[in-house]
């Protein structure tokens, strides 16, 4: 069963924050429903090429939908969010879902859009 504790969030936060700082991005880290580690990106210098000012990033398709520094940043961020103890033994063919935790990356929000800083 997927589970994220506040202690797990605190242990992963330094690495996540260092990646945000490395790419000059601002964001927040949260836990949703005790199963998902969430990073909300508020502003930064990376242009994600989105059609809107906000988006939920599908971390399984980062390489196919992004390129350049946006792809590098999102891949590093997703790896940091997974952490060293991440596992995913999911087998959708048998309807078996088992992973350590889920991750969610949001660029902006519907009520507060991502701010691209020049």
ABEGO torsion letter per residue (X at the ends): XBBBBAAAAAAAAAAAAAAAAAAGBBBBBBBBGGABBBBBBABEABBAGBABABBBBBAAAAAAABBEAAAAAAAAAAAAAAEAABBBABBAAAGBBBBABBBBBBBEBAABBBBBBX
